């Protein structure tokens, strides 16, 4: 496992989040996890 800090633009705002993922994860998978995490935070 590795921890990656991702900055993502979501609904016109920039958010920074940490993602825990396996070492073989590609960029698309990492960005999708980051966006899903931000979306969950917005909806709670």
TORDOGU-71726 format. One record per atom (N, C-alpha, C): residue in three letters; x, y, z; atom name; residue number from 1. Coordinates in Angstrom, 3 decimals, padded with zeros to 6 digits, always signed. Example, Ala and Ser with C-alpha at 12.3 -4.5 7.8 and 13.67 -1.06 7.14 Angstrom:
TORDOGU-71726
<site><resn>Ala</resn><x>+013.190</x><y>-005.690</y><z>+007.800</z><name>N</name><resi>1</resi></site>
<site><resn>Ala</resn><x>+012.300</x><y>-004.500</y><z>+007.800</z><name>CA</name><resi>1</resi></site>
<site><resn>Ala</resn><x>+013.200</x><y>-003.300</y><z>+007.800</z><name>C</name><resi>1</resi></site>
<site><resn>Ser</resn><x>+012.850</x><y>-002.250</y><z>+007.080</z><name>N</name><resi>2</resi></site>
<site><resn>Ser</resn><x>+013.670</x><y>-001.060</y><z>+007.140</z><name>CA</name><resi>2</resi></site>
<site><resn>Ser</resn><x>+012.900</x><y>+000.030</y><z>+007.870</z><name>C</name><resi>2</resi></site>
END
This chain:
TORDOGU-71726
<site><resn>Unk</resn><x>+000.848</x><y>-001.187</y><z>+000.000</z><name>N</name><resi>1</resi></site>
<site><resn>Unk</resn><x>+000.000</x><y>+000.000</y><z>+000.000</z><name>CA</name><resi>1</resi></site>
<site><resn>Unk</resn><x>+000.886</x><y>+001.240</y><z>+000.000</z><name>C</name><resi>1</resi></site>
<site><resn>Unk</resn><x>+000.353</x><y>+002.276</y><z>-000.614</z><name>N</name><resi>2</resi></site>
<site><resn>Unk</resn><x>+001.049</x><y>+003.556</y><z>-000.580</z><name>CA</name><resi>2</resi></site>
<site><resn>Unk</resn><x>+000.023</x><y>+004.662</y><z>-000.407</z><name>C</name><resi>2</resi></site>
<site><resn>Unk</resn><x>+000.457</x><y>+005.775</y><z>+000.156</z><name>N</name><resi>3</resi></site>
<site><resn>Unk</resn><x>-000.398</x><y>+006.933</y><z>+000.375</z><name>CA</name><resi>3</resi></site>
<site><resn>Unk</resn><x>+000.008</x><y>+008.005</y><z>-000.626</z><name>C</name><resi>3</resi></site>
<site><resn>Unk</resn><x>-000.996</x><y>+008.556</y><z>-001.307</z><name>N</name><resi>4</resi></site>
<site><resn>Unk</resn><x>-000.754</x><y>+009.579</y><z>-002.319</z><name>CA</name><resi>4</resi></site>
<site><resn>Unk</resn><x>-001.628</x><y>+010.783</y><z>-001.989</z><name>C</name><resi>4</resi></site>
<site><resn>Unk</resn><x>-001.054</x><y>+011.968</y><z>-002.058</z><name>N</name><resi>5</resi></site>
<site><resn>Unk</resn><x>-001.818</x><y>+013.202</y><z>-001.885</z><name>CA</name><resi>5</resi></site>
<site><resn>Unk</resn><x>-002.204</x><y>+013.705</y><z>-003.263</z><name>C</name><resi>5</resi></site>
<site><resn>Unk</resn><x>-003.516</x><y>+013.929</y><z>-003.464</z><name>N</name><resi>6</resi></site>
<site><resn>Unk</resn><x>-004.040</x><y>+014.317</y><z>-004.767</z><name>CA</name><resi>6</resi></site>
<site><resn>Unk</resn><x>-004.784</x><y>+015.638</y><z>-004.616</z><name>C</name><resi>6</resi></site>
<site><resn>Unk</resn><x>-004.540</x><y>+016.562</y><z>-005.531</z><name>N</name><resi>7</resi></site>
<site><resn>Unk</resn><x>-005.324</x><y>+017.793</y><z>-005.617</z><name>CA</name><resi>7</resi></site>
<site><resn>Unk</resn><x>-006.257</x><y>+017.631</y><z>-006.801</z><name>C</name><resi>7</resi></site>
<site><resn>Unk</resn><x>-007.551</x><y>+017.854</y><z>-006.561</z><name>N</name><resi>8</resi></site>
<site><resn>Unk</resn><x>-008.550</x><y>+017.623</y><z>-007.597</z><name>CA</name><resi>8</resi></site>
<site><resn>Unk</resn><x>-009.498</x><y>+018.816</y><z>-007.666</z><name>C</name><resi>8</resi></site>
<site><resn>Unk</resn><x>-009.919</x><y>+019.168</y><z>-008.867</z><name>N</name><resi>9</resi></site>
<site><resn>Unk</resn><x>-010.904</x><y>+020.229</y><z>-009.081</z><name>CA</name><resi>9</resi></site>
<site><resn>Unk</resn><x>-012.282</x><y>+019.578</y><z>-009.125</z><name>C</name><resi>9</resi></site>
<site><resn>Unk</resn><x>-013.142</x><y>+019.961</y><z>-008.179</z><name>N</name><resi>10</resi></site>
<site><resn>Unk</resn><x>-014.476</x><y>+019.378</y><z>-008.097</z><name>CA</name><resi>10</resi></site>
<site><resn>Unk</resn><x>-015.492</x><y>+020.497</y><z>-007.919</z><name>C</name><resi>10</resi></site>
<site><resn>Unk</resn><x>-016.394</x><y>+020.631</y><z>-008.854</z><name>N</name><resi>11</resi></site>
<site><resn>Unk</resn><x>-017.436</x><y>+021.654</y><z>-008.860</z><name>CA</name><resi>11</resi></site>
<site><resn>Unk</resn><x>-016.864</x><y>+023.055</y><z>-008.672</z><name>C</name><resi>11</resi></site>
<site><resn>Unk</resn><x>-015.768</x><y>+023.335</y><z>-009.370</z><name>N</name><resi>12</resi></site>
<site><resn>Unk</resn><x>-015.179</x><y>+024.669</y><z>-009.365</z><name>CA</name><resi>12</resi></site>
<site><resn>Unk</resn><x>-014.293</x><y>+024.972</y><z>-008.167</z><name>C</name><resi>12</resi></site>
<site><resn>Unk</resn><x>-014.114</x><y>+024.030</y><z>-007.273</z><name>N</name><resi>13</resi></site>
<site><resn>Unk</resn><x>-013.266</x><y>+024.216</y><z>-006.098</z><name>CA</name><resi>13</resi></site>
<site><resn>Unk</resn><x>-012.113</x><y>+023.213</y><z>-006.159</z><name>C</name><resi>13</resi></site>
<site><resn>Unk</resn><x>-010.973</x><y>+023.586</y><z>-005.609</z><name>N</name><resi>14</resi></site>
<site><resn>Unk</resn><x>-009.837</x><y>+022.670</y><z>-005.547</z><name>CA</name><resi>14</resi></site>
<site><resn>Unk</resn><x>-009.787</x><y>+022.054</y><z>-004.161</z><name>C</name><resi>14</resi></site>
<site><resn>Unk</resn><x>-009.626</x><y>+020.734</y><z>-004.138</z><name>N</name><resi>15</resi></site>
<site><resn>Unk</resn><x>-009.562</x><y>+019.986</y><z>-002.893</z><name>CA</name><resi>15</resi></site>
<site><resn>Unk</resn><x>-008.319</x><y>+019.120</y><z>-002.900</z><name>C</name><resi>15</resi></site>
<site><resn>Unk</resn><x>-007.741</x><y>+018.952</y><z>-001.728</z><name>N</name><resi>16</resi></site>
<site><resn>Unk</resn><x>-006.596</x><y>+018.076</y><z>-001.570</z><name>CA</name><resi>16</resi></site>
<site><resn>Unk</resn><x>-007.025</x><y>+016.920</y><z>-000.663</z><name>C</name><resi>16</resi></site>
<site><resn>Unk</resn><x>-006.732</x><y>+015.705</y><z>-001.085</z><name>N</name><resi>17</resi></site>
<site><resn>Unk</resn><x>-007.123</x><y>+014.533</y><z>-000.321</z><name>CA</name><resi>17</resi></site>
<site><resn>Unk</resn><x>-006.019</x><y>+013.488</y><z>-000.386</z><name>C</name><resi>17</resi></site>
<site><resn>Unk</resn><x>-005.988</x><y>+012.629</y><z>+000.620</z><name>N</name><resi>18</resi></site>
<site><resn>Unk</resn><x>-005.029</x><y>+011.529</y><z>+000.651</z><name>CA</name><resi>18</resi></site>
<site><resn>Unk</resn><x>-005.728</x><y>+010.254</y><z>+000.230</z><name>C</name><resi>18</resi></site>
<site><resn>Unk</resn><x>-005.068</x><y>+009.467</y><z>-000.589</z><name>N</name><resi>19</resi></site>
<site><resn>Unk</resn><x>-005.605</x><y>+008.217</y><z>-001.099</z><name>CA</name><resi>19</resi></site>
<site><resn>Unk</resn><x>-004.658</x><y>+007.089</y><z>-000.698</z><name>C</name><resi>19</resi></site>
<site><resn>Unk</resn><x>-005.218</x><y>+006.020</y><z>-000.138</z><name>N</name><resi>20</resi></site>
<site><resn>Unk</resn><x>-004.458</x><y>+004.799</y><z>+000.106</z><name>CA</name><resi>20</resi></site>
<site><resn>Unk</resn><x>-004.774</x><y>+003.832</y><z>-001.026</z><name>C</name><resi>20</resi></site>
<site><resn>Unk</resn><x>-003.741</x><y>+003.344</y><z>-001.692</z><name>N</name><resi>21</resi></site>
<site><resn>Unk</resn><x>-003.944</x><y>+002.470</y><z>-002.836</z><name>CA</name><resi>21</resi></site>
<site><resn>Unk</resn><x>-002.799</x><y>+001.465</y><z>-002.934</z><name>C</name><resi>21</resi></site>
<site><resn>Unk</resn><x>-002.987</x><y>+000.479</y><z>-003.778</z><name>N</name><resi>22</resi></site>
<site><resn>Unk</resn><x>-001.906</x><y>-000.487</y><z>-003.967</z><name>CA</name><resi>22</resi></site>
<site><resn>Unk</resn><x>-000.851</x><y>+000.104</y><z>-004.908</z><name>C</name><resi>22</resi></site>
<site><resn>Unk</resn><x>+000.306</x><y>-000.488</y><z>-004.918</z><name>N</name><resi>23</resi></site>
<site><resn>Unk</resn><x>+001.429</x><y>+000.049</y><z>-005.697</z><name>CA</name><resi>23</resi></site>
<site><resn>Unk</resn><x>+001.217</x><y>-000.050</y><z>-007.197</z><name>C</name><resi>23</resi></site>
<site><resn>Unk</resn><x>+000.336</x><y>-000.941</y><z>-007.638</z><name>N</name><resi>24</resi></site>
<site><resn>Unk</resn><x>+000.123</x><y>-001.148</y><z>-009.066</z><name>CA</name><resi>24</resi></site>
<site><resn>Unk</resn><x>-000.981</x><y>-000.260</y><z>-009.644</z><name>C</name><resi>24</resi></site>
<site><resn>Unk</resn><x>-001.624</x><y>+000.553</y><z>-008.821</z><name>N</name><resi>25</resi></site>
<site><resn>Unk</resn><x>-002.740</x><y>+001.382</y><z>-009.286</z><name>CA</name><resi>25</resi></site>
<site><resn>Unk</resn><x>-002.258</x><y>+002.414</y><z>-010.309</z><name>C</name><resi>25</resi></site>
<site><resn>Unk</resn><x>-003.065</x><y>+002.575</y><z>-011.357</z><name>N</name><resi>26</resi></site>
<site><resn>Unk</resn><x>-002.750</x><y>+003.561</y><z>-012.384</z><name>CA</name><resi>26</resi></site>
<site><resn>Unk</resn><x>-003.315</x><y>+004.926</y><z>-012.043</z><name>C</name><resi>26</resi></site>
<site><resn>Unk</resn><x>-002.934</x><y>+005.918</y><z>-012.833</z><name>N</name><resi>27</resi></site>
<site><resn>Unk</resn><x>-003.368</x><y>+007.292</y><z>-012.593</z><name>CA</name><resi>27</resi></site>
<site><resn>Unk</resn><x>-004.887</x><y>+007.438</y><z>-012.628</z><name>C</name><resi>27</resi></site>
<site><resn>Unk</resn><x>-005.530</x><y>+006.786</y><z>-013.596</z><name>N</name><resi>28</resi></site>
<site><resn>Unk</resn><x>-006.988</x><y>+006.897</y><z>-013.716</z><name>CA</name><resi>28</resi></site>
<site><resn>Unk</resn><x>-007.693</x><y>+006.350</y><z>-012.479</z><name>C</name><resi>28</resi></site>
<site><resn>Unk</resn><x>-007.206</x><y>+005.217</y><z>-011.984</z><name>N</name><resi>29</resi></site>
<site><resn>Unk</resn><x>-007.801</x><y>+004.613</y><z>-010.789</z><name>CA</name><resi>29</resi></site>
<site><resn>Unk</resn><x>-007.623</x><y>+005.526</y><z>-009.569</z><name>C</name><resi>29</resi></site>
<site><resn>Unk</resn><x>-006.451</x><y>+006.117</y><z>-009.433</z><name>N</name><resi>30</resi></site>
<site><resn>Unk</resn><x>-006.167</x><y>+007.009</y><z>-008.307</z><name>CA</name><resi>30</resi></site>
<site><resn>Unk</resn><x>-007.059</x><y>+008.243</y><z>-008.369</z><name>C</name><resi>30</resi></site>
<site><resn>Unk</resn><x>-007.176</x><y>+008.848</y><z>-009.553</z><name>N</name><resi>31</resi></site>
<site><resn>Unk</resn><x>-008.028</x><y>+010.031</y><z>-009.699</z><name>CA</name><resi>31</resi></site>
<site><resn>Unk</resn><x>-009.491</x><y>+009.716</y><z>-009.444</z><name>C</name><resi>31</resi></site>
<site><resn>Unk</resn><x>-009.952</x><y>+008.545</y><z>-009.864</z><name>N</name><resi>32</resi></site>
<site><resn>Unk</resn><x>-011.335</x><y>+008.145</y><z>-009.611</z><name>CA</name><resi>32</resi></site>
<site><resn>Unk</resn><x>-011.584</x><y>+007.979</y><z>-008.117</z><name>C</name><resi>32</resi></site>
<site><resn>Unk</resn><x>-010.644</x><y>+007.352</y><z>-007.410</z><name>N</name><resi>33</resi></site>
<site><resn>Unk</resn><x>-010.787</x><y>+007.196</y><z>-005.960</z><name>CA</name><resi>33</resi></site>
<site><resn>Unk</resn><x>-010.824</x><y>+008.557</y><z>-005.270</z><name>C</name><resi>33</resi></site>
<site><resn>Unk</resn><x>-009.977</x><y>+009.479</y><z>-005.712</z><name>N</name><resi>34</resi></site>
<site><resn>Unk</resn><x>-009.945</x><y>+010.809</y><z>-005.113</z><name>CA</name><resi>34</resi></site>
<site><resn>Unk</resn><x>-011.262</x><y>+011.535</y><z>-005.345</z><name>C</name><resi>34</resi></site>
<site><resn>Unk</resn><x>-011.779</x><y>+011.481</y><z>-006.567</z><name>N</name><resi>35</resi></site>
<site><resn>Unk</resn><x>-013.043</x><y>+012.145</y><z>-006.869</z><name>CA</name><resi>35</resi></site>
<site><resn>Unk</resn><x>-014.197</x><y>+011.515</y><z>-006.089</z><name>C</name><resi>35</resi></site>
<site><resn>Unk</resn><x>-014.210</x><y>+010.196</y><z>-005.978</z><name>N</name><resi>36</resi></site>
<site><resn>Unk</resn><x>-015.251</x><y>+009.515</y><z>-005.202</z><name>CA</name><resi>36</resi></site>
<site><resn>Unk</resn><x>-015.201</x><y>+009.937</y><z>-003.738</z><name>C</name><resi>36</resi></site>
<site><resn>Unk</resn><x>-014.003</x><y>+010.067</y><z>-003.200</z><name>N</name><resi>37</resi></site>
<site><resn>Unk</resn><x>-013.846</x><y>+010.461</y><z>-001.801</z><name>CA</name><resi>37</resi></site>
<site><resn>Unk</resn><x>-014.357</x><y>+011.885</y><z>-001.588</z><name>C</name><resi>37</resi></site>
<site><resn>Unk</resn><x>-014.014</x><y>+012.805</y><z>-002.488</z><name>N</name><resi>38</resi></site>
<site><resn>Unk</resn><x>-014.487</x><y>+014.191</y><z>-002.382</z><name>CA</name><resi>38</resi></site>
<site><resn>Unk</resn><x>-016.007</x><y>+014.235</y><z>-002.513</z><name>C</name><resi>38</resi></site>
<site><resn>Unk</resn><x>-016.552</x><y>+013.485</y><z>-003.448</z><name>N</name><resi>39</resi></site>
<site><resn>Unk</resn><x>-018.002</x><y>+013.444</y><z>-003.653</z><name>CA</name><resi>39</resi></site>
<site><resn>Unk</resn><x>-018.724</x><y>+012.970</y><z>-002.390</z><name>C</name><resi>39</resi></site>
<site><resn>Unk</resn><x>-018.181</x><y>+011.940</y><z>-001.737</z><name>N</name><resi>40</resi></site>
<site><resn>Unk</resn><x>-018.775</x><y>+011.426</y><z>-000.495</z><name>CA</name><resi>40</resi></site>
<site><resn>Unk</resn><x>-018.754</x><y>+012.483</y><z>+000.596</z><name>C</name><resi>40</resi></site>
<site><resn>Unk</resn><x>-017.659</x><y>+013.235</y><z>+000.692</z><name>N</name><resi>41</resi></site>
<site><resn>Unk</resn><x>-017.552</x><y>+014.287</y><z>+001.707</z><name>CA</name><resi>41</resi></site>
<site><resn>Unk</resn><x>-018.558</x><y>+015.402</y><z>+001.441</z><name>C</name><resi>41</resi></site>
<site><resn>Unk</resn><x>-018.791</x><y>+015.732</y><z>+000.177</z><name>N</name><resi>42</resi></site>
<site><resn>Unk</resn><x>-019.744</x><y>+016.770</y><z>-000.182</z><name>CA</name><resi>42</resi></site>
<site><resn>Unk</resn><x>-021.167</x><y>+016.357</y><z>+000.173</z><name>C</name><resi>42</resi></site>
<site><resn>Unk</resn><x>-021.480</x><y>+015.083</y><z>+000.003</z><name>N</name><resi>43</resi></site>
<site><resn>Unk</resn><x>-022.849</x><y>+014.595</y><z>+000.196</z><name>CA</name><resi>43</resi></site>
<site><resn>Unk</resn><x>-023.163</x><y>+014.277</y><z>+001.649</z><name>C</name><resi>43</resi></site>
<site><resn>Unk</resn><x>-022.216</x><y>+014.372</y><z>+002.547</z><name>N</name><resi>44</resi></site>
<site><resn>Unk</resn><x>-022.473</x><y>+014.095</y><z>+003.974</z><name>CA</name><resi>44</resi></site>
<site><resn>Unk</resn><x>-022.594</x><y>+015.339</y><z>+004.769</z><name>C</name><resi>44</resi></site>
END
